[in-house]
């Protein structure tokens, strides 16, 4: 079944497959229906015209987006620290 993801989503299992927002994937019907029920995807009626991805991107690309951390909580915390540090240093320069 061809579905288009409405948001980027990383599967919470050992493989950690990543489905990208706006991309169209041809998935087995049970998997596709799961994402449809969770409102993470919609049925793709224009699949013939669009590029269809058979397999999602590897987790390494998400790790790069998360600052080379496979743990989203750790990546978020590190991102917050960097932001605060940058914000504090720019506030000091303004004074």
PyMOL Python script that loads the backbone (N, CA, C, O; Angstrom):
from pymol import cmd

cmd.read_pdbstr("""\
ATOM      1  N   UNK A   1       0.860  -1.175   0.000  1.00  0.00           N
ATOM      2  CA  UNK A   1       0.000   0.000   0.000  1.00  0.00           C
ATOM      3  C   UNK A   1       0.901   1.231   0.000  1.00  0.00           C
ATOM      4  O   UNK A   1       1.868   1.310   0.758  1.00  0.00           O
ATOM      5  N   UNK A   2       0.569   2.182  -0.857  1.00  0.00           N
ATOM      6  CA  UNK A   2       1.377   3.396  -0.970  1.00  0.00           C
ATOM      7  C   UNK A   2       0.798   4.479  -0.058  1.00  0.00           C
ATOM      8  O   UNK A   2      -0.373   4.846  -0.158  1.00  0.00           O
ATOM      9  N   UNK A   3       1.656   4.975   0.832  1.00  0.00           N
ATOM     10  CA  UNK A   3       1.241   6.025   1.760  1.00  0.00           C
ATOM     11  C   UNK A   3       2.274   7.148   1.746  1.00  0.00           C
ATOM     12  O   UNK A   3       3.444   6.935   1.430  1.00  0.00           O
ATOM     13  N   UNK A   4       1.817   8.339   2.095  1.00  0.00           N
ATOM     14  CA  UNK A   4       2.700   9.507   2.197  1.00  0.00           C
ATOM     15  C   UNK A   4       2.728   9.952   3.647  1.00  0.00           C
ATOM     16  O   UNK A   4       1.683  10.171   4.260  1.00  0.00           O
ATOM     17  N   UNK A   5       3.928  10.085   4.188  1.00  0.00           N
ATOM     18  CA  UNK A   5       4.064  10.465   5.595  1.00  0.00           C
ATOM     19  C   UNK A   5       3.806  11.954   5.778  1.00  0.00           C
ATOM     20  O   UNK A   5       4.239  12.787   4.981  1.00  0.00           O
ATOM     21  N   UNK A   6       3.090  12.257   6.847  1.00  0.00           N
ATOM     22  CA  UNK A   6       2.734  13.639   7.170  1.00  0.00           C
ATOM     23  C   UNK A   6       3.765  14.288   8.089  1.00  0.00           C
ATOM     24  O   UNK A   6       3.751  15.504   8.277  1.00  0.00           O
ATOM     25  N   UNK A   7       4.652  13.485   8.657  1.00  0.00           N
ATOM     26  CA  UNK A   7       5.714  13.973   9.540  1.00  0.00           C
ATOM     27  C   UNK A   7       6.866  12.978   9.485  1.00  0.00           C
ATOM     28  O   UNK A   7       6.666  11.808   9.156  1.00  0.00           O
ATOM     29  N   UNK A   8       8.057  13.435   9.803  1.00  0.00           N
ATOM     30  CA  UNK A   8       9.202  12.536   9.888  1.00  0.00           C
ATOM     31  C   UNK A   8       9.027  11.686  11.134  1.00  0.00           C
ATOM     32  O   UNK A   8       8.711  12.195  12.210  1.00  0.00           O
ATOM     33  N   UNK A   9       9.235  10.389  10.978  1.00  0.00           N
ATOM     34  CA  UNK A   9       8.992   9.463  12.085  1.00  0.00           C
ATOM     35  C   UNK A   9      10.068   8.382  12.105  1.00  0.00           C
ATOM     36  O   UNK A   9      10.380   7.784  11.075  1.00  0.00           O
ATOM     37  N   UNK A  10      10.631   8.139  13.288  1.00  0.00           N
ATOM     38  CA  UNK A  10      11.586   7.047  13.463  1.00  0.00           C
ATOM     39  C   UNK A  10      10.888   5.935  14.231  1.00  0.00           C
ATOM     40  O   UNK A  10      10.336   6.159  15.308  1.00  0.00           O
ATOM     41  N   UNK A  11      10.919   4.732  13.665  1.00  0.00           N
ATOM     42  CA  UNK A  11      10.276   3.581  14.285  1.00  0.00           C
ATOM     43  C   UNK A  11      11.013   3.247  15.577  1.00  0.00           C
ATOM     44  O   UNK A  11      12.243   3.263  15.629  1.00  0.00           O
ATOM     45  N   UNK A  12      10.250   2.950  16.605  1.00  0.00           N
ATOM     46  CA  UNK A  12      10.830   2.663  17.923  1.00  0.00           C
ATOM     47  C   UNK A  12      11.059   1.161  18.073  1.00  0.00           C
ATOM     48  O   UNK A  12      10.385   0.491  18.857  1.00  0.00           O
ATOM     49  N   UNK A  13      12.013   0.649  17.315  1.00  0.00           N
ATOM     50  CA  UNK A  13      12.389  -0.759  17.431  1.00  0.00           C
ATOM     51  C   UNK A  13      13.900  -0.872  17.257  1.00  0.00           C
ATOM     52  O   UNK A  13      14.603   0.138  17.224  1.00  0.00           O
ATOM     53  N   UNK A  14      14.392  -2.096  17.145  1.00  0.00           N
ATOM     54  CA  UNK A  14      15.836  -2.332  17.030  1.00  0.00           C
ATOM     55  C   UNK A  14      16.429  -1.668  15.787  1.00  0.00           C
ATOM     56  O   UNK A  14      17.542  -1.146  15.838  1.00  0.00           O
ATOM     57  N   UNK A  15      15.687  -1.682  14.658  1.00  0.00           N
ATOM     58  CA  UNK A  15      16.215  -1.136  13.403  1.00  0.00           C
ATOM     59  C   UNK A  15      16.173   0.382  13.359  1.00  0.00           C
ATOM     60  O   UNK A  15      17.070   1.014  12.800  1.00  0.00           O
ATOM     61  N   UNK A  16      15.144   0.967  13.940  1.00  0.00           N
ATOM     62  CA  UNK A  16      15.034   2.423  13.967  1.00  0.00           C
ATOM     63  C   UNK A  16      14.858   3.059  12.606  1.00  0.00           C
ATOM     64  O   UNK A  16      15.416   4.125  12.347  1.00  0.00           O
ATOM     65  N   UNK A  17      14.088   2.423  11.724  1.00  0.00           N
ATOM     66  CA  UNK A  17      13.867   2.976  10.382  1.00  0.00           C
ATOM     67  C   UNK A  17      13.274   4.374  10.481  1.00  0.00           C
ATOM     68  O   UNK A  17      12.534   4.693  11.412  1.00  0.00           O
ATOM     69  N   UNK A  18      13.621   5.205   9.488  1.00  0.00           N
ATOM     70  CA  UNK A  18      13.157   6.587   9.469  1.00  0.00           C
ATOM     71  C   UNK A  18      12.308   6.811   8.228  1.00  0.00           C
ATOM     72  O   UNK A  18      12.731   6.521   7.109  1.00  0.00           O
ATOM     73  N   UNK A  19      11.115   7.326   8.440  1.00  0.00           N
ATOM     74  CA  UNK A  19      10.232   7.707   7.356  1.00  0.00           C
ATOM     75  C   UNK A  19      10.198   9.235   7.328  1.00  0.00           C
ATOM     76  O   UNK A  19       9.940   9.874   8.348  1.00  0.00           O
ATOM     77  N   UNK A  20      10.459   9.817   6.155  1.00  0.00           N
ATOM     78  CA  UNK A  20      10.573  11.275   6.027  1.00  0.00           C
ATOM     79  C   UNK A  20       9.250  11.924   5.629  1.00  0.00           C
ATOM     80  O   UNK A  20       8.498  11.391   4.813  1.00  0.00           O
ATOM     81  N   UNK A  21       8.987  13.076   6.217  1.00  0.00           N
ATOM     82  CA  UNK A  21       7.784  13.845   5.903  1.00  0.00           C
ATOM     83  C   UNK A  21       7.699  14.128   4.406  1.00  0.00           C
ATOM     84  O   UNK A  21       8.676  14.550   3.787  1.00  0.00           O
ATOM     85  N   UNK A  22       6.524  13.889   3.834  1.00  0.00           N
ATOM     86  CA  UNK A  22       6.289  14.175   2.422  1.00  0.00           C
ATOM     87  C   UNK A  22       6.698  13.064   1.477  1.00  0.00           C
ATOM     88  O   UNK A  22       6.304  13.076   0.311  1.00  0.00           O
ATOM     89  N   UNK A  23       7.480  12.100   1.952  1.00  0.00           N
ATOM     90  CA  UNK A  23       7.937  11.004   1.102  1.00  0.00           C
ATOM     91  C   UNK A  23       6.847   9.939   0.995  1.00  0.00           C
ATOM     92  O   UNK A  23       6.045   9.758   1.911  1.00  0.00           O
ATOM     93  N   UNK A  24       6.835   9.240  -0.135  1.00  0.00           N
ATOM     94  CA  UNK A  24       5.861   8.184  -0.378  1.00  0.00           C
ATOM     95  C   UNK A  24       6.569   6.845  -0.263  1.00  0.00           C
ATOM     96  O   UNK A  24       7.626   6.631  -0.856  1.00  0.00           O
ATOM     97  N   UNK A  25       5.964   5.943   0.516  1.00  0.00           N
ATOM     98  CA  UNK A  25       6.539   4.621   0.752  1.00  0.00           C
ATOM     99  C   UNK A  25       5.531   3.550   0.367  1.00  0.00           C
ATOM    100  O   UNK A  25       4.330   3.698   0.597  1.00  0.00           O
ATOM    101  N   UNK A  26       6.032   2.475  -0.218  1.00  0.00           N
ATOM    102  CA  UNK A  26       5.200   1.325  -0.549  1.00  0.00           C
ATOM    103  C   UNK A  26       5.429   0.291   0.545  1.00  0.00           C
ATOM    104  O   UNK A  26       6.440  -0.412   0.538  1.00  0.00           O
ATOM    105  N   UNK A  27       4.489   0.196   1.490  1.00  0.00           N
ATOM    106  CA  UNK A  27       4.646  -0.668   2.655  1.00  0.00           C
ATOM    107  C   UNK A  27       3.633  -1.802   2.627  1.00  0.00           C
ATOM    108  O   UNK A  27       2.601  -1.703   1.962  1.00  0.00           O
ATOM    109  N   UNK A  28       3.928  -2.886   3.353  1.00  0.00           N
ATOM    110  CA  UNK A  28       2.926  -3.943   3.496  1.00  0.00           C
ATOM    111  C   UNK A  28       1.658  -3.350   4.119  1.00  0.00           C
ATOM    112  O   UNK A  28       1.734  -2.427   4.930  1.00  0.00           O
ATOM    113  N   UNK A  29       0.511  -3.878   3.741  1.00  0.00           N
ATOM    114  CA  UNK A  29      -0.758  -3.304   4.185  1.00  0.00           C
ATOM    115  C   UNK A  29      -0.881  -3.173   5.704  1.00  0.00           C
ATOM    116  O   UNK A  29      -1.344  -2.130   6.168  1.00  0.00           O
ATOM    117  N   UNK A  30      -0.491  -4.178   6.511  1.00  0.00           N
ATOM    118  CA  UNK A  30      -0.611  -3.997   7.970  1.00  0.00           C
ATOM    119  C   UNK A  30       0.218  -2.812   8.496  1.00  0.00           C
ATOM    120  O   UNK A  30      -0.236  -2.063   9.361  1.00  0.00           O
ATOM    121  N   UNK A  31       1.424  -2.657   7.968  1.00  0.00           N
ATOM    122  CA  UNK A  31       2.267  -1.532   8.386  1.00  0.00           C
ATOM    123  C   UNK A  31       1.651  -0.206   7.964  1.00  0.00           C
ATOM    124  O   UNK A  31       1.596   0.740   8.750  1.00  0.00           O
ATOM    125  N   UNK A  32       1.191  -0.142   6.729  1.00  0.00           N
ATOM    126  CA  UNK A  32       0.592   1.086   6.220  1.00  0.00           C
ATOM    127  C   UNK A  32      -0.637   1.456   7.047  1.00  0.00           C
ATOM    128  O   UNK A  32      -0.806   2.617   7.421  1.00  0.00           O
ATOM    129  N   UNK A  33      -1.481   0.492   7.331  1.00  0.00           N
ATOM    130  CA  UNK A  33      -2.697   0.766   8.112  1.00  0.00           C
ATOM    131  C   UNK A  33      -2.351   1.258   9.523  1.00  0.00           C
ATOM    132  O   UNK A  33      -3.056   2.101  10.078  1.00  0.00           O
ATOM    133  N   UNK A  34      -1.268   0.731  10.098  1.00  0.00           N
ATOM    134  CA  UNK A  34      -0.820   1.188  11.422  1.00  0.00           C
ATOM    135  C   UNK A  34      -0.530   2.689  11.391  1.00  0.00           C
ATOM    136  O   UNK A  34      -0.998   3.432  12.254  1.00  0.00           O
ATOM    137  N   UNK A  35       0.252   3.139  10.382  1.00  0.00           N
ATOM    138  CA  UNK A  35       0.605   4.557  10.293  1.00  0.00           C
ATOM    139  C   UNK A  35      -0.613   5.420   9.950  1.00  0.00           C
ATOM    140  O   UNK A  35      -0.698   6.572  10.377  1.00  0.00           O
ATOM    141  N   UNK A  36      -1.545   4.871   9.186  1.00  0.00           N
ATOM    142  CA  UNK A  36      -2.772   5.599   8.881  1.00  0.00           C
ATOM    143  C   UNK A  36      -3.617   5.797  10.140  1.00  0.00           C
ATOM    144  O   UNK A  36      -4.141   6.886  10.372  1.00  0.00           O
ATOM    145  N   UNK A  37      -3.749   4.740  10.956  1.00  0.00           N
ATOM    146  CA  UNK A  37      -4.519   4.836  12.208  1.00  0.00           C
ATOM    147  C   UNK A  37      -3.910   5.853  13.168  1.00  0.00           C
ATOM    148  O   UNK A  37      -4.636   6.551  13.876  1.00  0.00           O
ATOM    149  N   UNK A  38      -2.580   5.939  13.193  1.00  0.00           N
ATOM    150  CA  UNK A  38      -1.881   6.863  14.089  1.00  0.00           C
ATOM    151  C   UNK A  38      -1.808   8.287  13.521  1.00  0.00           C
ATOM    152  O   UNK A  38      -1.226   9.179  14.139  1.00  0.00           O
ATOM    153  N   UNK A  39      -2.402   8.488  12.345  1.00  0.00           N
ATOM    154  CA  UNK A  39      -2.407   9.799  11.663  1.00  0.00           C
ATOM    155  C   UNK A  39      -1.003  10.299  11.353  1.00  0.00           C
ATOM    156  O   UNK A  39      -0.756  11.505  11.345  1.00  0.00           O
ATOM    157  N   UNK A  40      -0.095   9.382  11.101  1.00  0.00           N
ATOM    158  CA  UNK A  40       1.269   9.756  10.718  1.00  0.00           C
ATOM    159  C   UNK A  40       1.432   9.780   9.198  1.00  0.00           C
ATOM    160  O   UNK A  40       2.429  10.281   8.678  1.00  0.00           O
ATOM    161  N   UNK A  41       0.432   9.227   8.492  1.00  0.00           N
ATOM    162  CA  UNK A  41       0.504   9.141   7.038  1.00  0.00           C
ATOM    163  C   UNK A  41      -0.900   9.198   6.451  1.00  0.00           C
ATOM    164  O   UNK A  41      -1.901   9.073   7.156  1.00  0.00           O
ATOM    165  N   UNK A  42      -0.938   9.391   5.132  1.00  0.00           N
ATOM    166  CA  UNK A  42      -2.205   9.343   4.409  1.00  0.00           C
ATOM    167  C   UNK A  42      -2.024   8.466   3.179  1.00  0.00           C
ATOM    168  O   UNK A  42      -0.909   8.283   2.690  1.00  0.00           O
ATOM    169  N   UNK A  43      -3.131   7.928   2.686  1.00  0.00           N
ATOM    170  CA  UNK A  43      -3.073   7.099   1.486  1.00  0.00           C
ATOM    171  C   UNK A  43      -2.665   7.989   0.329  1.00  0.00           C
ATOM    172  O   UNK A  43      -3.161   9.107   0.188  1.00  0.00           O
ATOM    173  N   UNK A  44      -1.771   7.494  -0.489  1.00  0.00           N
ATOM    174  CA  UNK A  44      -1.268   8.281  -1.606  1.00  0.00           C
ATOM    175  C   UNK A  44      -2.024   7.890  -2.872  1.00  0.00           C
ATOM    176  O   UNK A  44      -1.862   6.784  -3.388  1.00  0.00           O
ATOM    177  N   UNK A  45      -2.843   8.799  -3.359  1.00  0.00           N
ATOM    178  CA  UNK A  45      -3.617   8.552  -4.575  1.00  0.00           C
ATOM    179  C   UNK A  45      -2.836   8.920  -5.831  1.00  0.00           C
ATOM    180  O   UNK A  45      -3.171   8.471  -6.927  1.00  0.00           O
ATOM    181  N   UNK A  46      -1.811   9.724  -5.677  1.00  0.00           N
ATOM    182  CA  UNK A  46      -1.012  10.174  -6.819  1.00  0.00           C
ATOM    183  C   UNK A  46       0.309   9.424  -6.896  1.00  0.00           C
ATOM    184  O   UNK A  46       1.308   9.979  -7.354  1.00  0.00           O
ATOM    185  N   UNK A  47       0.328   8.191  -6.461  1.00  0.00           N
ATOM    186  CA  UNK A  47       1.572   7.428  -6.368  1.00  0.00           C
ATOM    187  C   UNK A  47       2.214   7.185  -7.722  1.00  0.00           C
ATOM    188  O   UNK A  47       3.435   7.059  -7.809  1.00  0.00           O
ATOM    189  N   UNK A  48       1.417   7.118  -8.781  1.00  0.00           N
ATOM    190  CA  UNK A  48       1.995   6.864 -10.101  1.00  0.00           C
ATOM    191  C   UNK A  48       2.890   8.008 -10.549  1.00  0.00           C
ATOM    192  O   UNK A  48       3.878   7.785 -11.249  1.00  0.00           O
ATOM    193  N   UNK A  49       2.556   9.228 -10.153  1.00  0.00           N
ATOM    194  CA  UNK A  49       3.299  10.417 -10.569  1.00  0.00           C
ATOM    195  C   UNK A  49       4.521  10.688  -9.685  1.00  0.00           C
ATOM    196  O   UNK A  49       5.479  11.325 -10.124  1.00  0.00           O
ATOM    197  N   UNK A  50       4.485  10.213  -8.466  1.00  0.00           N
ATOM    198  CA  UNK A  50       5.517  10.566  -7.490  1.00  0.00           C
ATOM    199  C   UNK A  50       6.599   9.491  -7.401  1.00  0.00           C
ATOM    200  O   UNK A  50       6.416   8.355  -7.838  1.00  0.00           O
ATOM    201  N   UNK A  51       7.711   9.881  -6.831  1.00  0.00           N
ATOM    202  CA  UNK A  51       8.795   8.937  -6.569  1.00  0.00           C
ATOM    203  C   UNK A  51       8.444   8.136  -5.321  1.00  0.00           C
ATOM    204  O   UNK A  51       8.143   8.697  -4.267  1.00  0.00           O
ATOM    205  N   UNK A  52       8.488   6.819  -5.462  1.00  0.00           N
ATOM    206  CA  UNK A  52       8.117   5.948  -4.352  1.00  0.00           C
ATOM    207  C   UNK A  52       9.380   5.346  -3.758  1.00  0.00           C
ATOM    208  O   UNK A  52      10.253   4.867  -4.482  1.00  0.00           O
ATOM    209  N   UNK A  53       9.468   5.375  -2.442  1.00  0.00           N
ATOM    210  CA  UNK A  53      10.624   4.838  -1.732  1.00  0.00           C
ATOM    211  C   UNK A  53      10.240   3.484  -1.157  1.00  0.00           C
ATOM    212  O   UNK A  53       9.259   3.360  -0.424  1.00  0.00           O
ATOM    213  N   UNK A  54      11.023   2.477  -1.500  1.00  0.00           N
ATOM    214  CA  UNK A  54      10.739   1.126  -1.017  1.00  0.00           C
ATOM    215  C   UNK A  54      11.157   0.952   0.439  1.00  0.00           C
ATOM    216  O   UNK A  54      10.434   0.325   1.214  1.00  0.00           O
ATOM    217  N   UNK A  55      12.299   1.490   0.821  1.00  0.00           N
ATOM    218  CA  UNK A  55      12.824   1.364   2.179  1.00  0.00           C
ATOM    219  C   UNK A  55      13.117   2.744   2.745  1.00  0.00           C
ATOM    220  O   UNK A  55      13.589   3.620   2.019  1.00  0.00           O
ATOM    221  N   UNK A  56      12.850   2.950   4.008  1.00  0.00           N
ATOM    222  CA  UNK A  56      13.162   4.247   4.615  1.00  0.00           C
ATOM    223  C   UNK A  56      14.658   4.469   4.745  1.00  0.00           C
ATOM    224  O   UNK A  56      15.456   3.539   4.628  1.00  0.00           O
ATOM    225  N   UNK A  57      15.019   5.717   4.988  1.00  0.00           N
ATOM    226  CA  UNK A  57      16.433   6.062   5.122  1.00  0.00           C
ATOM    227  C   UNK A  57      17.032   5.418   6.372  1.00  0.00           C
ATOM    228  O   UNK A  57      16.318   5.140   7.335  1.00  0.00           O
ATOM    229  N   UNK A  58      18.339   5.183   6.353  1.00  0.00           N
ATOM    230  CA  UNK A  58      18.980   4.561   7.514  1.00  0.00           C
ATOM    231  C   UNK A  58      19.023   5.506   8.706  1.00  0.00           C
ATOM    232  O   UNK A  58      18.990   6.723   8.531  1.00  0.00           O
ATOM    233  N   UNK A  59      19.095   4.961   9.915  1.00  0.00           N
ATOM    234  CA  UNK A  59      19.092   5.786  11.121  1.00  0.00           C
ATOM    235  C   UNK A  59      20.254   6.767  11.221  1.00  0.00           C
ATOM    236  O   UNK A  59      20.148   7.754  11.950  1.00  0.00           O
ATOM    237  N   UNK A  60      21.365   6.532  10.511  1.00  0.00           N
ATOM    238  CA  UNK A  60      22.519   7.429  10.629  1.00  0.00           C
ATOM    239  C   UNK A  60      22.138   8.860  10.280  1.00  0.00           C
ATOM    240  O   UNK A  60      22.656   9.803  10.877  1.00  0.00           O
ATOM    241  N   UNK A  61      21.229   9.029   9.312  1.00  0.00           N
ATOM    242  CA  UNK A  61      20.858  10.386   8.927  1.00  0.00           C
ATOM    243  C   UNK A  61      20.130  11.094  10.057  1.00  0.00           C
ATOM    244  O   UNK A  61      20.302  12.300  10.233  1.00  0.00           O
ATOM    245  N   UNK A  62      19.323  10.379  10.825  1.00  0.00           N
ATOM    246  CA  UNK A  62      18.651  10.996  11.960  1.00  0.00           C
ATOM    247  C   UNK A  62      19.657  11.314  13.052  1.00  0.00           C
ATOM    248  O   UNK A  62      19.553  12.347  13.715  1.00  0.00           O
ATOM    249  N   UNK A  63      20.641  10.421  13.244  1.00  0.00           N
ATOM    250  CA  UNK A  63      21.668  10.695  14.251  1.00  0.00           C
ATOM    251  C   UNK A  63      22.389  11.999  13.938  1.00  0.00           C
ATOM    252  O   UNK A  63      22.699  12.777  14.840  1.00  0.00           O
ATOM    253  N   UNK A  64      22.656  12.236  12.650  1.00  0.00           N
ATOM    254  CA  UNK A  64      23.308  13.481  12.264  1.00  0.00           C
ATOM    255  C   UNK A  64      22.408  14.665  12.599  1.00  0.00           C
ATOM    256  O   UNK A  64      22.885  15.689  13.086  1.00  0.00           O
ATOM    257  N   UNK A  65      21.096  14.528  12.337  1.00  0.00           N
ATOM    258  CA  UNK A  65      20.156  15.595  12.658  1.00  0.00           C
ATOM    259  C   UNK A  65      20.055  15.811  14.162  1.00  0.00           C
ATOM    260  O   UNK A  65      19.820  16.929  14.620  1.00  0.00           O
ATOM    261  N   UNK A  66      20.234  14.740  14.928  1.00  0.00           N
ATOM    262  CA  UNK A  66      20.126  14.828  16.380  1.00  0.00           C
ATOM    263  C   UNK A  66      21.468  15.132  17.045  1.00  0.00           C
ATOM    264  O   UNK A  66      21.588  15.030  18.266  1.00  0.00           O
ATOM    265  N   UNK A  67      22.457  15.496  16.272  1.00  0.00           N
ATOM    266  CA  UNK A  67      23.755  15.819  16.845  1.00  0.00           C
ATOM    267  C   UNK A  67      24.562  14.582  17.177  1.00  0.00           C
ATOM    268  O   UNK A  67      25.204  14.520  18.225  1.00  0.00           O
ATOM    269  N   UNK A  68      24.537  13.588  16.289  1.00  0.00           N
ATOM    270  CA  UNK A  68      25.288  12.345  16.439  1.00  0.00           C
ATOM    271  C   UNK A  68      24.914  11.563  17.698  1.00  0.00           C
ATOM    272  O   UNK A  68      25.753  10.867  18.271  1.00  0.00           O
ATOM    273  N   UNK A  69      23.676  11.676  18.120  1.00  0.00           N
ATOM    274  CA  UNK A  69      23.199  10.925  19.264  1.00  0.00           C
ATOM    275  C   UNK A  69      21.967  10.149  18.849  1.00  0.00           C
ATOM    276  O   UNK A  69      21.040  10.722  18.276  1.00  0.00           O
ATOM    277  N   UNK A  70      21.937   8.853  19.128  1.00  0.00           N
ATOM    278  CA  UNK A  70      20.766   8.056  18.771  1.00  0.00           C
ATOM    279  C   UNK A  70      19.677   8.185  19.825  1.00  0.00           C
ATOM    280  O   UNK A  70      18.559   7.713  19.618  1.00  0.00           O
ATOM    281  N   UNK A  71      19.986   8.815  20.945  1.00  0.00           N
ATOM    282  CA  UNK A  71      19.007   9.020  22.003  1.00  0.00           C
ATOM    283  C   UNK A  71      18.402  10.418  21.846  1.00  0.00           C
ATOM    284  O   UNK A  71      19.085  11.410  22.101  1.00  0.00           O
ATOM    285  N   UNK A  72      17.124  10.515  21.429  1.00  0.00           N
ATOM    286  CA  UNK A  72      16.526  11.828  21.195  1.00  0.00           C
ATOM    287  C   UNK A  72      16.506  12.723  22.431  1.00  0.00           C
ATOM    288  O   UNK A  72      16.638  13.941  22.307  1.00  0.00           O
ATOM    289  N   UNK A  73      16.345  12.149  23.612  1.00  0.00           N
ATOM    290  CA  UNK A  73      16.317  12.949  24.836  1.00  0.00           C
ATOM    291  C   UNK A  73      17.690  13.575  25.081  1.00  0.00           C
ATOM    292  O   UNK A  73      17.796  14.757  25.408  1.00  0.00           O
ATOM    293  N   UNK A  74      18.731  12.773  24.919  1.00  0.00           N
ATOM    294  CA  UNK A  74      20.094  13.276  25.097  1.00  0.00           C
ATOM    295  C   UNK A  74      20.388  14.367  24.062  1.00  0.00           C
ATOM    296  O   UNK A  74      20.962  15.405  24.389  1.00  0.00           O
ATOM    297  N   UNK A  75      19.984  14.117  22.808  1.00  0.00           N
ATOM    298  CA  UNK A  75      20.221  15.104  21.760  1.00  0.00           C
ATOM    299  C   UNK A  75      19.486  16.406  22.054  1.00  0.00           C
ATOM    300  O   UNK A  75      20.030  17.492  21.852  1.00  0.00           O
ATOM    301  N   UNK A  76      18.246  16.296  22.532  1.00  0.00           N
ATOM    302  CA  UNK A  76      17.472  17.489  22.866  1.00  0.00           C
ATOM    303  C   UNK A  76      18.146  18.262  23.995  1.00  0.00           C
ATOM    304  O   UNK A  76      18.263  19.486  23.934  1.00  0.00           O
ATOM    305  N   UNK A  77      18.586  17.545  25.023  1.00  0.00           N
ATOM    306  CA  UNK A  77      19.238  18.184  26.161  1.00  0.00           C
ATOM    307  C   UNK A  77      20.516  18.890  25.720  1.00  0.00           C
ATOM    308  O   UNK A  77      20.781  20.021  26.127  1.00  0.00           O
ATOM    309  N   UNK A  78      21.312  18.207  24.878  1.00  0.00           N
ATOM    310  CA  UNK A  78      22.547  18.829  24.385  1.00  0.00           C
ATOM    311  C   UNK A  78      22.224  20.059  23.539  1.00  0.00           C
ATOM    312  O   UNK A  78      22.911  21.077  23.616  1.00  0.00           O
ATOM    313  N   UNK A  79      21.169  19.951  22.732  1.00  0.00           N
ATOM    314  CA  UNK A  79      20.752  21.083  21.908  1.00  0.00           C
ATOM    315  C   UNK A  79      20.321  22.266  22.761  1.00  0.00           C
ATOM    316  O   UNK A  79      20.632  23.414  22.442  1.00  0.00           O
ATOM    317  N   UNK A  80      19.608  21.988  23.839  1.00  0.00           N
ATOM    318  CA  UNK A  80      19.181  23.049  24.747  1.00  0.00           C
ATOM    319  C   UNK A  80      20.379  23.718  25.410  1.00  0.00           C
ATOM    320  O   UNK A  80      20.416  24.940  25.551  1.00  0.00           O
ATOM    321  N   UNK A  81      21.353  22.915  25.814  1.00  0.00           N
ATOM    322  CA  UNK A  81      22.561  23.492  26.436  1.00  0.00           C
ATOM    323  C   UNK A  81      23.293  24.410  25.464  1.00  0.00           C
ATOM    324  O   UNK A  81      23.716  25.507  25.830  1.00  0.00           O
ATOM    325  N   UNK A  82      23.441  23.948  24.208  1.00  0.00           N
ATOM    326  CA  UNK A  82      24.125  24.758  23.200  1.00  0.00           C
ATOM    327  C   UNK A  82      23.361  26.058  22.950  1.00  0.00           C
ATOM    328  O   UNK A  82      23.957  27.127  22.824  1.00  0.00           O
ATOM    329  N   UNK A  83      22.034  25.948  22.881  1.00  0.00           N
ATOM    330  CA  UNK A  83      21.210  27.130  22.643  1.00  0.00           C
ATOM    331  C   UNK A  83      21.349  28.134  23.791  1.00  0.00           C
ATOM    332  O   UNK A  83      21.533  29.330  23.565  1.00  0.00           O
ATOM    333  N   UNK A  84      21.258  27.632  25.015  1.00  0.00           N
ATOM    334  CA  UNK A  84      21.367  28.527  26.177  1.00  0.00           C
ATOM    335  C   UNK A  84      22.732  29.201  26.224  1.00  0.00           C
ATOM    336  O   UNK A  84      22.836  30.398  26.493  1.00  0.00           O
ATOM    337  N   UNK A  85      23.786  28.414  25.958  1.00  0.00           N
ATOM    338  CA  UNK A  85      25.139  28.962  25.974  1.00  0.00           C
ATOM    339  C   UNK A  85      25.272  30.052  24.909  1.00  0.00           C
ATOM    340  O   UNK A  85      25.834  31.117  25.165  1.00  0.00           O
ATOM    341  N   UNK A  86      24.752  29.775  23.719  1.00  0.00           N
ATOM    342  CA  UNK A  86      24.808  30.749  22.633  1.00  0.00           C
ATOM    343  C   UNK A  86      23.974  31.980  22.990  1.00  0.00           C
ATOM    344  O   UNK A  86      24.400  33.109  22.745  1.00  0.00           O
ATOM    345  N   UNK A  87      22.810  31.772  23.557  1.00  0.00           N
ATOM    346  CA  UNK A  87      21.918  32.866  23.933  1.00  0.00           C
ATOM    347  C   UNK A  87      22.565  33.736  25.009  1.00  0.00           C
ATOM    348  O   UNK A  87      22.500  34.963  24.932  1.00  0.00           O
ATOM    349  N   UNK A  88      23.191  33.107  26.018  1.00  0.00           N
ATOM    350  CA  UNK A  88      23.853  33.863  27.065  1.00  0.00           C
ATOM    351  C   UNK A  88      25.013  34.677  26.527  1.00  0.00           C
ATOM    352  O   UNK A  88      25.215  35.822  26.932  1.00  0.00           O
ATOM    353  N   UNK A  89      25.785  34.083  25.605  1.00  0.00           N
ATOM    354  CA  UNK A  89      26.928  34.816  25.070  1.00  0.00           C
ATOM    355  C   UNK A  89      26.471  35.963  24.184  1.00  0.00           C
ATOM    356  O   UNK A  89      27.113  37.013  24.163  1.00  0.00           O
ATOM    357  N   UNK A  90      25.365  35.785  23.443  1.00  0.00           N
ATOM    358  CA  UNK A  90      24.878  36.901  22.619  1.00  0.00           C
ATOM    359  C   UNK A  90      24.252  37.985  23.477  1.00  0.00           C
ATOM    360  O   UNK A  90      24.310  39.160  23.115  1.00  0.00           O
ATOM    361  N   UNK A  91      23.653  37.620  24.612  1.00  0.00           N
ATOM    362  CA  UNK A  91      23.099  38.618  25.529  1.00  0.00           C
ATOM    363  C   UNK A  91      24.221  39.459  26.144  1.00  0.00           C
ATOM    364  O   UNK A  91      24.068  40.666  26.331  1.00  0.00           O
ATOM    365  N   UNK A  92      25.349  38.812  26.455  1.00  0.00           N
ATOM    366  CA  UNK A  92      26.492  39.529  27.024  1.00  0.00           C
ATOM    367  C   UNK A  92      27.047  40.533  26.014  1.00  0.00           C
ATOM    368  O   UNK A  92      27.461  41.628  26.394  1.00  0.00           O
ATOM    369  N   UNK A  93      27.057  40.165  24.724  1.00  0.00           N
ATOM    370  CA  UNK A  93      27.586  41.055  23.704  1.00  0.00           C
ATOM    371  C   UNK A  93      26.677  42.267  23.512  1.00  0.00           C
ATOM    372  O   UNK A  93      27.154  43.345  23.158  1.00  0.00           O
ATOM    373  N   UNK A  94      25.377  42.103  23.739  1.00  0.00           N
ATOM    374  CA  UNK A  94      24.427  43.201  23.566  1.00  0.00           C
ATOM    375  C   UNK A  94      24.588  44.266  24.624  1.00  0.00           C
ATOM    376  O   UNK A  94      24.272  45.431  24.379  1.00  0.00           O
ATOM    377  N   UNK A  95      25.069  43.898  25.791  1.00  0.00           N
ATOM    378  CA  UNK A  95      25.172  44.852  26.907  1.00  0.00           C
ATOM    379  C   UNK A  95      26.334  45.778  26.797  1.00  0.00           C
ATOM    380  O   UNK A  95      26.533  46.625  27.667  1.00  0.00           O
TER     381      UNK A  95
END
""", "prot")
cmd.dss("prot")
cmd.show_as("cartoon", "prot")
cmd.util.cbc("prot")
cmd.orient("prot")
